[in-house]
Amino acid sequence: MTESVVLTVTGMKCGGCETNVTDKLQAIDGIVSVKASSKDKTVSVDFDAEKTGLDAIKNAITGAGFTVQSS
């Protein structure tokens, strides 16, 4: 079952930051698609909820050096 989430992420300043976050997330089994925007400070992720979850996504983003804002 595919789920979608849009997270507010601070610390992304440029295209390189977007690529860093995208690469970290795409390395996770179950990630279907990623769209990171430093301009909008968002990361949109489509993922297979049977293979991964929100915690793994947030951990990958913080592991890349960025902060996920709580909603």
PQR file of N, CA, C, O and H, with PARSE charges and radii, in Angstrom:
ATOM      1  N   MET A   1       0.843  -1.186   0.000 -0.4000 1.5000
ATOM      2  CA  MET A   1       0.000   0.000   0.000 -0.0000 2.0000
ATOM      3  C   MET A   1       0.884   1.243   0.000  0.5500 1.7000
ATOM      4  O   MET A   1       1.699   1.430   0.903 -0.5500 1.4000
ATOM      5  N   THR A   2       0.724   2.076  -0.994 -0.4000 1.5000
ATOM      6  CA  THR A   2       1.535   3.286  -1.114 -0.0000 2.0000
ATOM      7  C   THR A   2       0.904   4.421  -0.323  0.5500 1.7000
ATOM      8  O   THR A   2      -0.295   4.683  -0.422 -0.5500 1.4000
ATOM      9  H   THR A   2       0.061   1.924  -1.727  0.4000 1.0000
ATOM     10  N   GLU A   3       1.739   5.087   0.465 -0.4000 1.5000
ATOM     11  CA  GLU A   3       1.305   6.262   1.222 -0.0000 2.0000
ATOM     12  C   GLU A   3       2.149   7.453   0.799  0.5500 1.7000
ATOM     13  O   GLU A   3       3.235   7.292   0.241 -0.5500 1.4000
ATOM     14  H   GLU A   3       2.712   4.874   0.546  0.4000 1.0000
ATOM     15  N   SER A   4       1.644   8.638   1.066 -0.4000 1.5000
ATOM     16  CA  SER A   4       2.357   9.868   0.739 -0.0000 2.0000
ATOM     17  C   SER A   4       2.442  10.739   1.976  0.5500 1.7000
ATOM     18  O   SER A   4       1.535  10.764   2.808 -0.5500 1.4000
ATOM     19  H   SER A   4       0.762   8.769   1.519  0.4000 1.0000
ATOM     20  N   VAL A   5       3.564  11.460   2.076 -0.4000 1.5000
ATOM     21  CA  VAL A   5       3.741  12.395   3.177 -0.0000 2.0000
ATOM     22  C   VAL A   5       4.524  13.600   2.662  0.5500 1.7000
ATOM     23  O   VAL A   5       5.415  13.466   1.824 -0.5500 1.4000
ATOM     24  H   VAL A   5       4.300  11.440   1.400  0.4000 1.0000
ATOM     25  N   VAL A   6       4.174  14.782   3.179 -0.4000 1.5000
ATOM     26  CA  VAL A   6       4.935  15.997   2.890 -0.0000 2.0000
ATOM     27  C   VAL A   6       5.451  16.508   4.227  0.5500 1.7000
ATOM     28  O   VAL A   6       4.673  16.835   5.123 -0.5500 1.4000
ATOM     29  H   VAL A   6       3.449  14.891   3.859  0.4000 1.0000
ATOM     30  N   LEU A   7       6.776  16.573   4.351 -0.4000 1.5000
ATOM     31  CA  LEU A   7       7.412  17.008   5.588 -0.0000 2.0000
ATOM     32  C   LEU A   7       8.048  18.374   5.409  0.5500 1.7000
ATOM     33  O   LEU A   7       8.598  18.675   4.350 -0.5500 1.4000
ATOM     34  H   LEU A   7       7.409  16.307   3.623  0.4000 1.0000
ATOM     35  N   THR A   8       7.972  19.202   6.445 -0.4000 1.5000
ATOM     36  CA  THR A   8       8.693  20.472   6.454 -0.0000 2.0000
ATOM     37  C   THR A   8      10.091  20.193   6.978  0.5500 1.7000
ATOM     38  O   THR A   8      10.265  19.654   8.071 -0.5500 1.4000
ATOM     39  H   THR A   8       7.525  18.957   7.306  0.4000 1.0000
ATOM     40  N   VAL A   9      11.093  20.572   6.175 -0.4000 1.5000
ATOM     41  CA  VAL A   9      12.483  20.275   6.505 -0.0000 2.0000
ATOM     42  C   VAL A   9      13.284  21.564   6.469  0.5500 1.7000
ATOM     43  O   VAL A   9      13.277  22.277   5.465 -0.5500 1.4000
ATOM     44  H   VAL A   9      10.952  21.010   5.287  0.4000 1.0000
ATOM     45  N   THR A  10      13.973  21.866   7.561 -0.4000 1.5000
ATOM     46  CA  THR A  10      14.796  23.065   7.595 -0.0000 2.0000
ATOM     47  C   THR A  10      16.263  22.688   7.440  0.5500 1.7000
ATOM     48  O   THR A  10      16.687  21.585   7.786 -0.5500 1.4000
ATOM     49  H   THR A  10      13.979  21.288   8.376  0.4000 1.0000
ATOM     50  N   GLY A  11      17.018  23.635   6.912 -0.4000 1.5000
ATOM     51  CA  GLY A  11      18.446  23.439   6.725 -0.0000 2.0000
ATOM     52  C   GLY A  11      18.847  23.246   5.273  0.5500 1.7000
ATOM     53  O   GLY A  11      20.024  23.383   4.938 -0.5500 1.4000
ATOM     54  H   GLY A  11      16.674  24.530   6.630  0.4000 1.0000
ATOM     55  N   MET A  12      17.889  22.928   4.401 -0.4000 1.5000
ATOM     56  CA  MET A  12      18.206  22.783   2.979 -0.0000 2.0000
ATOM     57  C   MET A  12      18.353  24.178   2.377  0.5500 1.7000
ATOM     58  O   MET A  12      17.455  25.013   2.491 -0.5500 1.4000
ATOM     59  H   MET A  12      16.933  22.816   4.674  0.4000 1.0000
ATOM     60  N   LYS A  13      19.499  24.419   1.733 -0.4000 1.5000
ATOM     61  CA  LYS A  13      19.772  25.758   1.198 -0.0000 2.0000
ATOM     62  C   LYS A  13      19.907  25.782  -0.325  0.5500 1.7000
ATOM     63  O   LYS A  13      19.805  26.845  -0.937 -0.5500 1.4000
ATOM     64  H   LYS A  13      20.228  23.741   1.641  0.4000 1.0000
ATOM     65  N   CYS A  14      20.141  24.593  -0.952 -0.4000 1.5000
ATOM     66  CA  CYS A  14      20.472  24.598  -2.375 -0.0000 2.0000
ATOM     67  C   CYS A  14      20.117  23.263  -3.022  0.5500 1.7000
ATOM     68  O   CYS A  14      19.621  22.344  -2.371 -0.5500 1.4000
ATOM     69  H   CYS A  14      20.223  23.730  -0.454  0.4000 1.0000
ATOM     70  N   GLY A  15      20.381  23.188  -4.300 -0.4000 1.5000
ATOM     71  CA  GLY A  15      20.136  21.959  -5.039 -0.0000 2.0000
ATOM     72  C   GLY A  15      20.953  20.791  -4.520  0.5500 1.7000
ATOM     73  O   GLY A  15      20.500  19.647  -4.557 -0.5500 1.4000
ATOM     74  H   GLY A  15      20.784  23.934  -4.829  0.4000 1.0000
ATOM     75  N   GLY A  16      22.148  21.070  -4.040 -0.4000 1.5000
ATOM     76  CA  GLY A  16      22.980  20.008  -3.470 -0.0000 2.0000
ATOM     77  C   GLY A  16      22.339  19.404  -2.232  0.5500 1.7000
ATOM     78  O   GLY A  16      22.417  18.196  -2.009 -0.5500 1.4000
ATOM     79  H   GLY A  16      22.516  21.999  -4.010  0.4000 1.0000
ATOM     80  N   CYS A  17      21.715  20.236  -1.440 -0.4000 1.5000
ATOM     81  CA  CYS A  17      20.996  19.747  -0.248 -0.0000 2.0000
ATOM     82  C   CYS A  17      19.819  18.875  -0.666  0.5500 1.7000
ATOM     83  O   CYS A  17      19.573  17.821  -0.078 -0.5500 1.4000
ATOM     84  H   CYS A  17      21.651  21.217  -1.621  0.4000 1.0000
ATOM     85  N   GLU A  18      19.094  19.327  -1.692 -0.4000 1.5000
ATOM     86  CA  GLU A  18      17.964  18.544  -2.195 -0.0000 2.0000
ATOM     87  C   GLU A  18      18.436  17.171  -2.667  0.5500 1.7000
ATOM     88  O   GLU A  18      17.802  16.156  -2.378 -0.5500 1.4000
ATOM     89  H   GLU A  18      19.294  20.183  -2.169  0.4000 1.0000
ATOM     90  N   THR A  19      19.548  17.145  -3.392 -0.4000 1.5000
ATOM     91  CA  THR A  19      20.105  15.885  -3.892 -0.0000 2.0000
ATOM     92  C   THR A  19      20.535  14.985  -2.746  0.5500 1.7000
ATOM     93  O   THR A  19      20.307  13.776  -2.787 -0.5500 1.4000
ATOM     94  H   THR A  19      20.063  17.969  -3.627  0.4000 1.0000
ATOM     95  N   ASN A  20      21.156  15.562  -1.725 -0.4000 1.5000
ATOM     96  CA  ASN A  20      21.595  14.796  -0.563 -0.0000 2.0000
ATOM     97  C   ASN A  20      20.410  14.099   0.102  0.5500 1.7000
ATOM     98  O   ASN A  20      20.471  12.902   0.381 -0.5500 1.4000
ATOM     99  H   ASN A  20      21.341  16.544  -1.692  0.4000 1.0000
ATOM    100  N   VAL A  21      19.339  14.838   0.356 -0.4000 1.5000
ATOM    101  CA  VAL A  21      18.147  14.274   0.990 -0.0000 2.0000
ATOM    102  C   VAL A  21      17.519  13.215   0.084  0.5500 1.7000
ATOM    103  O   VAL A  21      17.142  12.139   0.549 -0.5500 1.4000
ATOM    104  H   VAL A  21      19.289  15.811   0.130  0.4000 1.0000
ATOM    105  N   THR A  22      17.408  13.520  -1.194 -0.4000 1.5000
ATOM    106  CA  THR A  22      16.810  12.581  -2.151 -0.0000 2.0000
ATOM    107  C   THR A  22      17.589  11.276  -2.195  0.5500 1.7000
ATOM    108  O   THR A  22      17.000  10.195  -2.165 -0.5500 1.4000
ATOM    109  H   THR A  22      17.714  14.394  -1.571  0.4000 1.0000
ATOM    110  N   ASP A  23      18.918  11.374  -2.268 -0.4000 1.5000
ATOM    111  CA  ASP A  23      19.757  10.166  -2.326 -0.0000 2.0000
ATOM    112  C   ASP A  23      19.607   9.320  -1.068  0.5500 1.7000
ATOM    113  O   ASP A  23      19.510   8.095  -1.154 -0.5500 1.4000
ATOM    114  H   ASP A  23      19.396  12.251  -2.293  0.4000 1.0000
ATOM    115  N   LYS A  24      19.587   9.959   0.097 -0.4000 1.5000
ATOM    116  CA  LYS A  24      19.445   9.223   1.362 -0.0000 2.0000
ATOM    117  C   LYS A  24      18.105   8.490   1.424  0.5500 1.7000
ATOM    118  O   LYS A  24      18.033   7.345   1.871 -0.5500 1.4000
ATOM    119  H   LYS A  24      19.667  10.953   0.166  0.4000 1.0000
ATOM    120  N   LEU A  25      17.052   9.160   0.973 -0.4000 1.5000
ATOM    121  CA  LEU A  25      15.728   8.548   1.029 -0.0000 2.0000
ATOM    122  C   LEU A  25      15.581   7.433  -0.007  0.5500 1.7000
ATOM    123  O   LEU A  25      14.984   6.396   0.283 -0.5500 1.4000
ATOM    124  H   LEU A  25      17.111  10.090   0.610  0.4000 1.0000
ATOM    125  N   GLN A  26      16.115   7.637  -1.200 -0.4000 1.5000
ATOM    126  CA  GLN A  26      15.981   6.617  -2.235 -0.0000 2.0000
ATOM    127  C   GLN A  26      16.769   5.353  -1.912  0.5500 1.7000
ATOM    128  O   GLN A  26      16.535   4.310  -2.523 -0.5500 1.4000
ATOM    129  H   GLN A  26      16.599   8.480  -1.435  0.4000 1.0000
ATOM    130  N   ALA A  27      17.686   5.428  -0.972 -0.4000 1.5000
ATOM    131  CA  ALA A  27      18.447   4.251  -0.552 -0.0000 2.0000
ATOM    132  C   ALA A  27      17.620   3.330   0.356  0.5500 1.7000
ATOM    133  O   ALA A  27      18.022   2.199   0.626 -0.5500 1.4000
ATOM    134  H   ALA A  27      17.876   6.275  -0.476  0.4000 1.0000
ATOM    135  N   ILE A  28      16.476   3.813   0.821 -0.4000 1.5000
ATOM    136  CA  ILE A  28      15.611   3.028   1.709 -0.0000 2.0000
ATOM    137  C   ILE A  28      14.686   2.147   0.869  0.5500 1.7000
ATOM    138  O   ILE A  28      14.011   2.626  -0.043 -0.5500 1.4000
ATOM    139  H   ILE A  28      16.149   4.732   0.602  0.4000 1.0000
ATOM    140  N   ASP A  29      14.666   0.860   1.189 -0.4000 1.5000
ATOM    141  CA  ASP A  29      13.764  -0.057   0.506 -0.0000 2.0000
ATOM    142  C   ASP A  29      12.319   0.347   0.784  0.5500 1.7000
ATOM    143  O   ASP A  29      11.926   0.516   1.939 -0.5500 1.4000
ATOM    144  H   ASP A  29      15.214   0.471   1.929  0.4000 1.0000
ATOM    145  N   GLY A  30      11.543   0.500  -0.264 -0.4000 1.5000
ATOM    146  CA  GLY A  30      10.145   0.872  -0.107 -0.0000 2.0000
ATOM    147  C   GLY A  30       9.833   2.296  -0.517  0.5500 1.7000
ATOM    148  O   GLY A  30       8.663   2.666  -0.616 -0.5500 1.4000
ATOM    149  H   GLY A  30      11.862   0.363  -1.202  0.4000 1.0000
ATOM    150  N   ILE A  31      10.859   3.105  -0.758 -0.4000 1.5000
ATOM    151  CA  ILE A  31      10.622   4.476  -1.217 -0.0000 2.0000
ATOM    152  C   ILE A  31      10.265   4.425  -2.697  0.5500 1.7000
ATOM    153  O   ILE A  31      10.995   3.846  -3.502 -0.5500 1.4000
ATOM    154  H   ILE A  31      11.809   2.804  -0.677  0.4000 1.0000
ATOM    155  N   VAL A  32       9.135   5.036  -3.047 -0.4000 1.5000
ATOM    156  CA  VAL A  32       8.663   5.029  -4.427 -0.0000 2.0000
ATOM    157  C   VAL A  32       9.148   6.287  -5.158  0.5500 1.7000
ATOM    158  O   VAL A  32       9.663   6.198  -6.272 -0.5500 1.4000
ATOM    159  H   VAL A  32       8.542   5.506  -2.393  0.4000 1.0000
ATOM    160  N   SER A  33       8.984   7.452  -4.533 -0.4000 1.5000
ATOM    161  CA  SER A  33       9.442   8.697  -5.137 -0.0000 2.0000
ATOM    162  C   SER A  33       9.719   9.740  -4.061  0.5500 1.7000
ATOM    163  O   SER A  33       9.163   9.704  -2.963 -0.5500 1.4000
ATOM    164  H   SER A  33       8.566   7.524  -3.627  0.4000 1.0000
ATOM    165  N   VAL A  34      10.612  10.682  -4.426 -0.4000 1.5000
ATOM    166  CA  VAL A  34      11.000  11.755  -3.505 -0.0000 2.0000
ATOM    167  C   VAL A  34      11.078  13.050  -4.294  0.5500 1.7000
ATOM    168  O   VAL A  34      11.596  13.077  -5.410 -0.5500 1.4000
ATOM    169  H   VAL A  34      11.063  10.711  -5.317  0.4000 1.0000
ATOM    170  N   LYS A  35      10.561  14.124  -3.710 -0.4000 1.5000
ATOM    171  CA  LYS A  35      10.725  15.455  -4.289 -0.0000 2.0000
ATOM    172  C   LYS A  35      11.094  16.403  -3.153  0.5500 1.7000
ATOM    173  O   LYS A  35      10.274  16.705  -2.285 -0.5500 1.4000
ATOM    174  H   LYS A  35      10.140  14.102  -2.803  0.4000 1.0000
ATOM    175  N   ALA A  36      12.338  16.865  -3.175 -0.4000 1.5000
ATOM    176  CA  ALA A  36      12.810  17.793  -2.147 -0.0000 2.0000
ATOM    177  C   ALA A  36      12.877  19.197  -2.737  0.5500 1.7000
ATOM    178  O   ALA A  36      13.326  19.379  -3.868 -0.5500 1.4000
ATOM    179  H   ALA A  36      13.004  16.620  -3.879  0.4000 1.0000
ATOM    180  N   SER A  37      12.433  20.183  -1.973 -0.4000 1.5000
ATOM    181  CA  SER A  37      12.459  21.573  -2.414 -0.0000 2.0000
ATOM    182  C   SER A  37      13.068  22.454  -1.322  0.5500 1.7000
ATOM    183  O   SER A  37      12.470  22.655  -0.264 -0.5500 1.4000
ATOM    184  H   SER A  37      12.068  20.035  -1.054  0.4000 1.0000
ATOM    185  N   SER A  38      14.265  22.976  -1.596 -0.4000 1.5000
ATOM    186  CA  SER A  38      14.888  23.880  -0.630 -0.0000 2.0000
ATOM    187  C   SER A  38      14.132  25.201  -0.579  0.5500 1.7000
ATOM    188  O   SER A  38      14.084  25.845   0.469 -0.5500 1.4000
ATOM    189  H   SER A  38      14.750  22.813  -2.455  0.4000 1.0000
ATOM    190  N   LYS A  39      13.545  25.609  -1.693 -0.4000 1.5000
ATOM    191  CA  LYS A  39      12.780  26.852  -1.749 -0.0000 2.0000
ATOM    192  C   LYS A  39      11.551  26.778  -0.846  0.5500 1.7000
ATOM    193  O   LYS A  39      11.279  27.697  -0.074 -0.5500 1.4000
ATOM    194  H   LYS A  39      13.585  25.085  -2.544  0.4000 1.0000
ATOM    195  N   ASP A  40      10.810  25.668  -0.953 -0.4000 1.5000
ATOM    196  CA  ASP A  40       9.587  25.506  -0.166 -0.0000 2.0000
ATOM    197  C   ASP A  40       9.831  24.900   1.208  0.5500 1.7000
ATOM    198  O   ASP A  40       8.929  24.863   2.045 -0.5500 1.4000
ATOM    199  H   ASP A  40      11.031  24.921  -1.581  0.4000 1.0000
ATOM    200  N   LYS A  41      11.071  24.418   1.442 -0.4000 1.5000
ATOM    201  CA  LYS A  41      11.431  23.745   2.696 -0.0000 2.0000
ATOM    202  C   LYS A  41      10.567  22.517   2.931  0.5500 1.7000
ATOM    203  O   LYS A  41      10.132  22.258   4.053 -0.5500 1.4000
ATOM    204  H   LYS A  41      11.803  24.448   0.762  0.4000 1.0000
ATOM    205  N   THR A  42      10.318  21.756   1.855 -0.4000 1.5000
ATOM    206  CA  THR A  42       9.514  20.546   1.978 -0.0000 2.0000
ATOM    207  C   THR A  42      10.192  19.362   1.304  0.5500 1.7000
ATOM    208  O   THR A  42      10.999  19.509   0.385 -0.5500 1.4000
ATOM    209  H   THR A  42      10.671  21.966   0.943  0.4000 1.0000
ATOM    210  N   VAL A  43       9.835  18.193   1.793 -0.4000 1.5000
ATOM    211  CA  VAL A  43      10.218  16.943   1.157 -0.0000 2.0000
ATOM    212  C   VAL A  43       8.940  16.111   1.032  0.5500 1.7000
ATOM    213  O   VAL A  43       8.297  15.783   2.029 -0.5500 1.4000
ATOM    214  H   VAL A  43       9.180  18.073   2.539  0.4000 1.0000
ATOM    215  N   SER A  44       8.589  15.782  -0.200 -0.4000 1.5000
ATOM    216  CA  SER A  44       7.414  14.957  -0.483 -0.0000 2.0000
ATOM    217  C   SER A  44       7.896  13.546  -0.776  0.5500 1.7000
ATOM    218  O   SER A  44       8.795  13.344  -1.593 -0.5500 1.4000
ATOM    219  H   SER A  44       9.111  16.049  -1.010  0.4000 1.0000
ATOM    220  N   VAL A  45       7.298  12.577  -0.108 -0.4000 1.5000
ATOM    221  CA  VAL A  45       7.735  11.187  -0.250 -0.0000 2.0000
ATOM    222  C   VAL A  45       6.527  10.280  -0.458  0.5500 1.7000
ATOM    223  O   VAL A  45       5.547  10.343   0.285 -0.5500 1.4000
ATOM    224  H   VAL A  45       6.569  12.741   0.556  0.4000 1.0000
ATOM    225  N   ASP A  46       6.619   9.435  -1.485 -0.4000 1.5000
ATOM    226  CA  ASP A  46       5.661   8.355  -1.679 -0.0000 2.0000
ATOM    227  C   ASP A  46       6.392   7.084  -1.297  0.5500 1.7000
ATOM    228  O   ASP A  46       7.519   6.859  -1.739 -0.5500 1.4000
ATOM    229  H   ASP A  46       7.415   9.384  -2.088  0.4000 1.0000
ATOM    230  N   PHE A  47       5.758   6.239  -0.470 -0.4000 1.5000
ATOM    231  CA  PHE A  47       6.451   5.049   0.011 -0.0000 2.0000
ATOM    232  C   PHE A  47       5.499   3.885   0.208  0.5500 1.7000
ATOM    233  O   PHE A  47       4.296   4.063   0.398 -0.5500 1.4000
ATOM    234  H   PHE A  47       4.843   6.421  -0.111  0.4000 1.0000
ATOM    235  N   ASP A  48       6.070   2.687   0.157 -0.4000 1.5000
ATOM    236  CA  ASP A  48       5.318   1.455   0.405 -0.0000 2.0000
ATOM    237  C   ASP A  48       5.302   1.234   1.911  0.5500 1.7000
ATOM    238  O   ASP A  48       6.327   0.907   2.509 -0.5500 1.4000
ATOM    239  H   ASP A  48       7.047   2.543   0.002  0.4000 1.0000
ATOM    240  N   ALA A  49       4.146   1.411   2.514 -0.4000 1.5000
ATOM    241  CA  ALA A  49       4.011   1.337   3.973 -0.0000 2.0000
ATOM    242  C   ALA A  49       4.276  -0.063   4.520  0.5500 1.7000
ATOM    243  O   ALA A  49       4.469  -0.225   5.725 -0.5500 1.4000
ATOM    244  H   ALA A  49       3.313   1.676   2.029  0.4000 1.0000
ATOM    245  N   GLU A  50       4.290  -1.072   3.658 -0.4000 1.5000
ATOM    246  CA  GLU A  50       4.596  -2.424   4.113 -0.0000 2.0000
ATOM    247  C   GLU A  50       6.104  -2.655   4.212  0.5500 1.7000
ATOM    248  O   GLU A  50       6.546  -3.621   4.834 -0.5500 1.4000
ATOM    249  H   GLU A  50       4.133  -0.941   2.679  0.4000 1.0000
ATOM    250  N   LYS A  51       6.893  -1.768   3.599 -0.4000 1.5000
ATOM    251  CA  LYS A  51       8.350  -1.928   3.604 -0.0000 2.0000
ATOM    252  C   LYS A  51       9.080  -0.903   4.459  0.5500 1.7000
ATOM    253  O   LYS A  51      10.160  -1.185   4.979 -0.5500 1.4000
ATOM    254  H   LYS A  51       6.534  -0.983   3.094  0.4000 1.0000
ATOM    255  N   THR A  52       8.504   0.275   4.607 -0.4000 1.5000
ATOM    256  CA  THR A  52       9.153   1.324   5.402 -0.0000 2.0000
ATOM    257  C   THR A  52       8.086   2.221   6.007  0.5500 1.7000
ATOM    258  O   THR A  52       6.900   2.083   5.710 -0.5500 1.4000
ATOM    259  H   THR A  52       7.627   0.504   4.184  0.4000 1.0000
ATOM    260  N   GLY A  53       8.521   3.140   6.857 -0.4000 1.5000
ATOM    261  CA  GLY A  53       7.564   4.009   7.527 -0.0000 2.0000
ATOM    262  C   GLY A  53       8.103   5.403   7.759  0.5500 1.7000
ATOM    263  O   GLY A  53       9.218   5.741   7.360 -0.5500 1.4000
ATOM    264  H   GLY A  53       9.485   3.252   7.099  0.4000 1.0000
ATOM    265  N   LEU A  54       7.298   6.186   8.401 -0.4000 1.5000
ATOM    266  CA  LEU A  54       7.615   7.590   8.644 -0.0000 2.0000
ATOM    267  C   LEU A  54       8.875   7.756   9.491  0.5500 1.7000
ATOM    268  O   LEU A  54       9.668   8.664   9.242 -0.5500 1.4000
ATOM    269  H   LEU A  54       6.392   5.912   8.725  0.4000 1.0000
ATOM    270  N   ASP A  55       9.071   6.895  10.484 -0.4000 1.5000
ATOM    271  CA  ASP A  55      10.259   7.010  11.333 -0.0000 2.0000
ATOM    272  C   ASP A  55      11.542   6.836  10.520  0.5500 1.7000
ATOM    273  O   ASP A  55      12.500   7.586  10.709 -0.5500 1.4000
ATOM    274  H   ASP A  55       8.427   6.158  10.687  0.4000 1.0000
ATOM    275  N   ALA A  56      11.568   5.863   9.626 -0.4000 1.5000
ATOM    276  CA  ALA A  56      12.750   5.632   8.791 -0.0000 2.0000
ATOM    277  C   ALA A  56      13.007   6.822   7.870  0.5500 1.7000
ATOM    278  O   ALA A  56      14.156   7.191   7.628 -0.5500 1.4000
ATOM    279  H   ALA A  56      10.790   5.254   9.472  0.4000 1.0000
ATOM    280  N   ILE A  57      11.944   7.413   7.365 -0.4000 1.5000
ATOM    281  CA  ILE A  57      12.072   8.582   6.483 -0.0000 2.0000
ATOM    282  C   ILE A  57      12.645   9.758   7.265  0.5500 1.7000
ATOM    283  O   ILE A  57      13.584  10.413   6.813 -0.5500 1.4000
ATOM    284  H   ILE A  57      11.010   7.113   7.561  0.4000 1.0000
ATOM    285  N   LYS A  58      12.081  10.022   8.430 -0.4000 1.5000
ATOM    286  CA  LYS A  58      12.576  11.128   9.260 -0.0000 2.0000
ATOM    287  C   LYS A  58      14.018  10.893   9.685  0.5500 1.7000
ATOM    288  O   LYS A  58      14.821  11.826   9.679 -0.5500 1.4000
ATOM    289  H   LYS A  58      11.318   9.491   8.797  0.4000 1.0000
ATOM    290  N   ASN A  59      14.360   9.659  10.053 -0.4000 1.5000
ATOM    291  CA  ASN A  59      15.733   9.347  10.466 -0.0000 2.0000
ATOM    292  C   ASN A  59      16.725   9.562   9.333  0.5500 1.7000
ATOM    293  O   ASN A  59      17.839  10.030   9.570 -0.5500 1.4000
ATOM    294  H   ASN A  59      13.708   8.901  10.057  0.4000 1.0000
ATOM    295  N   ALA A  60      16.339   9.228   8.107 -0.4000 1.5000
ATOM    296  CA  ALA A  60      17.220   9.436   6.955 -0.0000 2.0000
ATOM    297  C   ALA A  60      17.464  10.928   6.719  0.5500 1.7000
ATOM    298  O   ALA A  60      18.581  11.336   6.399 -0.5500 1.4000
ATOM    299  H   ALA A  60      15.434   8.847   7.915  0.4000 1.0000
ATOM    300  N   ILE A  61      16.419  11.734   6.876 -0.4000 1.5000
ATOM    301  CA  ILE A  61      16.558  13.182   6.673 -0.0000 2.0000
ATOM    302  C   ILE A  61      17.446  13.791   7.755  0.5500 1.7000
ATOM    303  O   ILE A  61      18.332  14.590   7.453 -0.5500 1.4000
ATOM    304  H   ILE A  61      15.512  11.403   7.135  0.4000 1.0000
ATOM    305  N   THR A  62      17.213  13.421   9.010 -0.4000 1.5000
ATOM    306  CA  THR A  62      18.058  13.965  10.083 -0.0000 2.0000
ATOM    307  C   THR A  62      19.487  13.426   9.964  0.5500 1.7000
ATOM    308  O   THR A  62      20.447  14.120  10.297 -0.5500 1.4000
ATOM    309  H   THR A  62      16.492  12.772   9.255  0.4000 1.0000
ATOM    310  N   GLY A  63      19.619  12.189   9.489 -0.4000 1.5000
ATOM    311  CA  GLY A  63      20.948  11.618   9.272 -0.0000 2.0000
ATOM    312  C   GLY A  63      21.720  12.343   8.183  0.5500 1.7000
ATOM    313  O   GLY A  63      22.950  12.321   8.169 -0.5500 1.4000
ATOM    314  H   GLY A  63      18.839  11.625   9.218  0.4000 1.0000
ATOM    315  N   ALA A  64      21.002  12.983   7.274 -0.4000 1.5000
ATOM    316  CA  ALA A  64      21.640  13.764   6.211 -0.0000 2.0000
ATOM    317  C   ALA A  64      22.009  15.163   6.700  0.5500 1.7000
ATOM    318  O   ALA A  64      22.623  15.939   5.968 -0.5500 1.4000
ATOM    319  H   ALA A  64      20.003  13.001   7.285  0.4000 1.0000
ATOM    320  N   GLY A  65      21.631  15.484   7.947 -0.4000 1.5000
ATOM    321  CA  GLY A  65      22.023  16.768   8.523 -0.0000 2.0000
ATOM    322  C   GLY A  65      20.947  17.834   8.545  0.5500 1.7000
ATOM    323  O   GLY A  65      21.237  19.009   8.774 -0.5500 1.4000
ATOM    324  H   GLY A  65      21.132  14.853   8.541  0.4000 1.0000
ATOM    325  N   PHE A  66      19.713  17.438   8.311 -0.4000 1.5000
ATOM    326  CA  PHE A  66      18.627  18.411   8.267 -0.0000 2.0000
ATOM    327  C   PHE A  66      17.621  18.143   9.380  0.5500 1.7000
ATOM    328  O   PHE A  66      17.658  17.092  10.020 -0.5500 1.4000
ATOM    329  H   PHE A  66      19.477  16.484   8.125  0.4000 1.0000
ATOM    330  N   THR A  67      16.726  19.097   9.607 -0.4000 1.5000
ATOM    331  CA  THR A  67      15.768  18.991  10.695 -0.0000 2.0000
ATOM    332  C   THR A  67      14.365  18.844  10.146  0.5500 1.7000
ATOM    333  O   THR A  67      13.932  19.632   9.306 -0.5500 1.4000
ATOM    334  H   THR A  67      16.696  19.950   9.087  0.4000 1.0000
ATOM    335  N   VAL A  68      13.652  17.827  10.625 -0.4000 1.5000
ATOM    336  CA  VAL A  68      12.247  17.643  10.266 -0.0000 2.0000
ATOM    337  C   VAL A  68      11.407  18.346  11.318  0.5500 1.7000
ATOM    338  O   VAL A  68      11.527  18.071  12.512 -0.5500 1.4000
ATOM    339  H   VAL A  68      14.004  17.187  11.307  0.4000 1.0000
ATOM    340  N   GLN A  69      10.562  19.250  10.866 -0.4000 1.5000
ATOM    341  CA  GLN A  69       9.710  19.994  11.779 -0.0000 2.0000
ATOM    342  C   GLN A  69       8.506  19.135  12.175  0.5500 1.7000
ATOM    343  O   GLN A  69       7.930  18.435  11.342 -0.5500 1.4000
ATOM    344  H   GLN A  69      10.465  19.473   9.896  0.4000 1.0000
ATOM    345  N   SER A  70       8.141  19.198  13.430 -0.4000 1.5000
ATOM    346  CA  SER A  70       6.960  18.469  13.905 -0.0000 2.0000
ATOM    347  C   SER A  70       5.707  19.187  13.440  0.5500 1.7000
ATOM    348  O   SER A  70       5.668  20.416  13.377 -0.5500 1.4000
ATOM    349  H   SER A  70       8.609  19.766  14.107  0.4000 1.0000
ATOM    350  N   SER A  71       4.669  18.399  13.112 -0.4000 1.5000
ATOM    351  CA  SER A  71       3.425  19.041  12.693 -0.0000 2.0000
ATOM    352  C   SER A  71       2.419  19.043  13.799  0.5500 1.7000
ATOM    353  O   SER A  71       1.309  19.545  13.623 -0.5500 1.4000
ATOM    354  H   SER A  71       4.700  17.401  13.163  0.4000 1.0000
TER
END
